Amino acid sequence: MDEENKTEEVVSTPETVVESTTTVETNTTTTAPTEQKGFSIAALILGIVSLITCCFGFVSIITGILAIVFGILGIKKGGKGMAIAGIIIGAIGLISSLVMAILGTSFLAAINENLINNSVTYRYK
């Protein structure tokens, strides 16, 4: 038998419609989402700053609150260890700054009251 190469031509006329479908396979690999540690690192740094500056009042209060907020966001995004450490250190810094503010205020009030009660009045003759 003779083998002949047969080619078919498809001519498109209004009566005939030729459909062609192509299948494309792509190799996609899914990787595990990486941890975003930015909020966790910020919480840890702000917590340390809050603890160091606990004697300076407002600086420590603001950084302590920010450390707690960024720590909560860090737990949701990833990097849980640093976020938890930032929350704990930020809370300690916040509490210690509030205690220092209360002690400082009461100390100044006691000094002021002592000065008023024990003031010496000089009389000129």
C-alpha positions in Angstrom: 0.0 0.0 0.0 1.1 3.4 -0.8 1.0 5.9 2.0 0.1 9.3 1.0 0.1 12.4 3.1 -3.4 13.7 3.2 -4.1 17.2 4.0 -7.6 18.5 4.6 -8.5 22.0 3.9 -11.3 23.5 5.7 -13.0 26.3 4.0 -15.2 28.6 5.9 -18.4 29.4 4.2 -21.4 31.0 5.8 -22.9 27.6 6.3 -19.9 26.0 7.9 -18.2 27.3 11.1 -15.0 25.8 12.2 -14.1 26.0 15.8 -10.7 25.6 17.2 -9.9 25.1 20.8 -6.5 25.2 22.3 -5.5 24.0 25.8 -2.6 25.8 27.5 -1.1 24.2 30.5 1.0 26.3 32.8 3.2 25.2 35.6 2.3 27.3 38.5 3.7 26.6 41.9 2.0 28.0 45.0 4.3 29.1 47.7 3.4 29.6 51.3 2.7 33.2 52.2 5.7 34.8 53.8 5.4 36.4 57.2 5.2 40.1 57.3 7.2 41.1 60.3 7.1 44.9 59.9 4.4 45.5 62.5 6.1 43.0 64.9 9.4 44.7 64.6 7.9 48.1 65.1 6.0 46.9 68.2 9.2 45.5 69.7 11.2 48.7 69.0 8.4 51.0 70.3 8.0 48.8 73.4 11.7 49.1 74.2 11.6 52.9 73.6 8.6 53.1 75.9 10.3 51.2 78.7 13.5 53.3 78.4 11.6 56.6 78.4 9.2 55.8 81.2 10.5 58.8 83.2 9.6 61.2 80.4 5.8 61.0 80.6 4.2 61.7 77.3 6.8 60.1 75.1 6.5 56.8 76.9 2.7 56.9 76.9 2.5 57.4 73.2 5.1 54.8 72.3 3.6 52.3 74.7 0.2 52.7 73.1 1.7 52.4 69.6 3.6 49.3 70.7 0.4 47.6 71.8 -1.5 48.6 68.6 1.4 47.5 66.3 1.8 44.3 68.3 -1.9 43.4 67.7 -1.5 44.1 64.0 1.7 42.1 64.0 0.0 39.0 65.5 -2.6 39.2 62.7 0.1 39.5 59.9 2.8 37.2 61.2 5.8 37.3 63.4 4.0 36.4 66.5 6.9 36.1 68.9 8.2 39.7 68.4 4.6 41.0 68.4 3.9 39.4 71.7 7.2 40.7 73.2 6.4 44.2 71.9 2.9 44.1 73.5 4.3 43.0 76.8 7.2 45.5 76.9 4.9 48.3 75.6 2.4 47.5 78.4 5.1 47.5 81.0 6.5 50.8 79.7 3.0 52.3 79.6 2.1 51.2 83.1 5.5 52.3 84.5 5.1 55.8 82.9 1.6 56.2 84.3 2.9 55.2 87.8 5.8 57.7 87.4 3.3 60.4 86.3 1.1 59.7 89.4 4.1 59.7 91.8 5.5 62.8 90.2 2.2 64.7 90.5 1.7 63.6 94.1 5.3 64.5 95.0 4.9 68.0 93.5 1.6 68.5 95.2 3.1 67.5 98.5 6.0 69.9 98.1 3.7 72.7 97.0 1.4 72.1 100.1 4.5 72.0 102.4 5.8 75.3 101.0 2.4 77.0 101.4 1.9 75.8 105.0 5.4 76.4 106.2 6.1 79.7 104.5 7.8 82.3 106.5 6.5 85.8 106.4 8.9 88.6 107.0 7.7 91.8 108.5 9.7 94.9 108.0 9.8 97.4 110.9 
